[in-house]
Amino acid sequence: MPGEPGGGPRAASAGSGGPARRGRPGYDRQTLMAVCVDVFIRHGYDATSMGMLAKHLGISKSAIYHHVDSKEAILEQALDDALGALEAAFDAVEAGGGSAGERVEAAVRGTLQALADHMPQVTLLLRLRGNSDVELRAMERRRTITRRLGALLEAGQAEGTVRDDVTPRNLARLTLGMINSIVDWFRPDGPHTVQDMVHSVTGVVLRGVRG
């Protein structure tokens, strides 16, 4: 999963916390980021050069630098968008009330919604190989999300609403594996809405984890 913003002033300026940078007319930063993420997914991050990104964008390499500082900064921002949405879903669940079983259901629904809302970025996250500090930080944040779900499942086991024949950690991995699979088959522009998908997949997942 479903990277932490890196250090250094150049990486920081490319993140959401920095001021918006002016770019070539006709390409806003959000659109440029979306195209770059798509290229990363189709060709692989390591195999993608700034020249390749410029070719797909139809602009010069120098024009890309009006929007971002580096290829790594593009990756870092995309991963932070995905992980930030997933972490926010768990923050909301942990801050809310309800039984352990209800919190597990809310976590599943929230994770599915975050994946649907940030599918390209999550797809990129799921394909990381850990070849850079940015990727390693993102992978650690992803492991933390797994641990947070494991804690919710463990509470559900203690409550008797979650099956206890699988360890919470492994059950969390299995659950997130099923949830993450939506990036391979769900299409937001297809015949089924995001709400339909979230409802259906939540039902399938819960039937697999409930005691």
N, C-alpha and C positions, 0 to 999 in steps of 0.2 A: 504494500500500500504506500490496498490502498498502501527540499533540503533547507535545512536551517540557513537563514541568511548568513553568508560568509563575512569574514572580516575584511577590512581595507576600505578606503574611501571610494575606490572605483566601483567595487561591487555594491556598496551601499547606495551609490547614486543611481544604480539601475533598479533598485528595489522599490517597493511601494511606498517606503517611507521618504524617499527623496523627491525633489521637485520634478515636475513633468518637464521633459526635454523636447524642444521643438525639432521637428523633422521635416523631411521633404513633403511638400504639399501633396495630398492624395493618399498618404499613408500615415495614419495615426499609430501610436505605439501599440495599442491593443491589437489592431489588425496585423501589424508586423509580427508581434509575438505569436499570434495564432498561426500565421503562415510558417514561422520558424519551428514551432512545436510540431506541426504536421510533417515538416521535412525531417525533423529528428526521428519521428515515429516511423516514417516510411524508409529512411535510409540508415538509421542508427545514429546516435549522437556522435560517437567517436569517428564515424566515417563522413560526417558532415563538416564541411569547411565554411568559412565566411563567404568564400567565393560562390559556393553552391547555394547558400542562402540568398546571396545577391541575385543570382541567376533566377531562382524561383520567384523572388520578389519583383524582378524586372528593374532593379535599381543598382547603383554602384555600391561597392563595399563601403566607400566613405559615407554614402548616404545612410547606411545602416547605423553608423556610429553617431548619427544625430539622435538616435533613439536609445541605443544601448551601448555599453562599454566593451562588451566582448561576447563571444559565443557562450562562455561559462556563465556570464551574467544572465543570459536568456534562459539557460537551463535552471539556474538557481531561482529565478523569479517564477518560472513555471512550476517547479517542485514546491516552492513555498505557497503558491496559490492552492495546489492540491492538498498539501499537508495541513495548511491553515484551515481549510474547509473541514477536513476530517477531524482535526483537533477541536474545532469549534462545536462540532456535533457531539463529541464526548463531553466537552465542557458543559453543554446545555443539559445533557443527561445527568451528569454528576451533581449539578447544581439544583436539579429538580427533585421532586418527591416521588412517591409511589413505591411499590414493592420491588424487590430485586428482579422478579420476573418481568414487571412492567418496564424497568430500566433497561433490561436486556432487549426487549422489543423496541424501545425507543432508540437504543443504540444501533440496532439493525436498520431501522427505518432512516435514521439520520445519516448513517454511513452510505446507504443506497442513494439517498437524495444528494449527498455531497459528490458521490461518484458521477451521478447523472449530470449534475451542474458543472462539473469540471472534468468531463470524460477524457478529453485529449491530454490534459495535464496528468491525470491519474494513470492513463495508459503509459505515458512516458515514465512515471514513477515506478510502475510495475516492471519496466524493462531495464532498470538500472543494473549495472554490473559492478559498481563500486570502484571505478577506475580513477576517481578523483576525490578530493576532500569534500567537494560539494555533494557528490553522490553518497559518500560514506555518512555524512551528516544526515542526509535525507533518509537513508536506510535505517539509521538509528532512531530517527523520529517515527518511522514506520513501525519499528519493533516496539517502541513505547506505546503506540496505539494498540498493538496486539496485546501487550501487557494490561492495558486499561480494560480492554474487552475481557481478558481473562479474569480480572478482578471482579467484574460484574457477573460473569458466569459462575465464579466461585461463590459469590454471595447467593446466587440463585440455587446452587447446589445445597448450600446450608439451609436455605428456605424450603427446599424440596420441589422447586418448580423447574429445575434444570437437571438433566440426567447426570448421574455421578459415576458412570462406568468409563468415562474418559476424563483425563486430567483437564483442569480449566485451561491450561496453556495450550494443550493440543486441541481442545474443543474450540478455542479462540482461533487457532490457525485454520482448522477445518471450516469454521464459519466464515472467516474472512476470505478463504480461498473460493468458497461458493459465491460470496458477494462480489469479489473482484472479477469473477468470470463474466460479469455483465459487459465489460468493455469489449469482449470478443463477439458478442451477439446482439446486444441491444442497440437499436438505432433510434435516437430521439425523433427523427423525421419519419419513422416507420408507422405502421398501422396502430401501434399501441402507444399510449401516452406514458410519460414518466410516472404519473400517479398509478396507472395500471401496473406498471413494472414493479414499483415499490411495494404495492399491495400484494402482488402475486409472489414475488421473491421472498418477502418477509414471511408470508405464510409457509412457504417451503422450508426456509431456514429454521423457523420456530418449531416446526414439526420434527426437525432433526435434533434440536437441542433440549426440548422440554422433557422433563422427567415423567 
